[in-house]
Amino acid sequence: MSQEILKRFKIRAKKALGQNFLQDDFVLEEIANTVEVSENNIVEVGPGYWALTEKILLQEPKNLDLVELDPDMINILEERINTNDFHWDNTNIKINHIDVLKYMPEFKQYDVIANIPYYITSPILRHFLYETEVKPTHMIILMQDDVWEKILWKGKNKSSVLSLFIEKKCYVSEVIKVPKECFVPAPKIESSVLMFESHENYNEVDDDFFLKLIKIGFSEPRKKLSKNLIKGGFSKEKITNLFHTLELWENTRWEDLNVELWIALTKELI
């Protein structure tokens, strides 16, 4: 079906928007079935020409908000609706022609499903986790492996700004790997689907100060964490005493700390 739609509307991926169209029905169904969709509110980011949307609609969500930036895709979506390509009775569908970073969900509870380009992965995650008034219960995100490896501490087993600001808000798990051949055009890097499940473990810690602190800690990668913190405005005496209290070595580097230790630093330095 996806290949037919691509040919019918002469769809070409736009490199500037980081578009790679997922074609594999099995993977599309796995994504759509990862969370409970039936009777729930779903936000789909980057629906394109509705390949994944079709699978979501089969689950009959209560509301489905589609967030799409590409005006050509908006035209295709509207034409497919007008020509009765889709049939749904129990779902309220809203098409939002808007940059996702400006989109504010109106639901009191919802899940996000998205296939997002590499270059905007971090801003989108930060937007939904820190900038929206109501945070999603779950996010099902398809992303390239070089991004999810940073999130799940794979490879070098080191933390990152990305992994830490996510861990403050979510539990993260891998759902399924997605080979390059499942996309048109095929990306250069393999992909995976991750599930982000919101928690409230660290709600007592100020978000803005936490984000500021980890940025200071990671500001100069070649320097020790203590040096970066002192350069960031904290006194040498305070940092020395704090490292002793938290049983951190003087040579501790920023990427060696897990989220619990960063939370502890935040509580003491705020």
Buried (B, 14 or more C-beta within 10 A) or exposed (E): EBEEBBEEBEBEBEEEBBBBBBBBBEBBBBBBBBBEBEEBBBBBBBBBBBBBBBBBBBBBBBBBBBBBBBEBBBEBBEEBBEEEBBEBEEBEBEBBBEEBBEBEBEBEEBBBBBBBBBEBBBEBBBBBBBEBEEBBBBBBBBBBBBBBBBBBBBEEEBBBBBBBBBBBBBEBEEBBEBEBEBBBEEBEEBBBBBBBBBEEBBEEBBBEEBBBBBEBBBBEEEBBBBBBBBEBEBEEEEBEEBBEEEEBEEEBBBBBBEBEBBBBBBBBBE
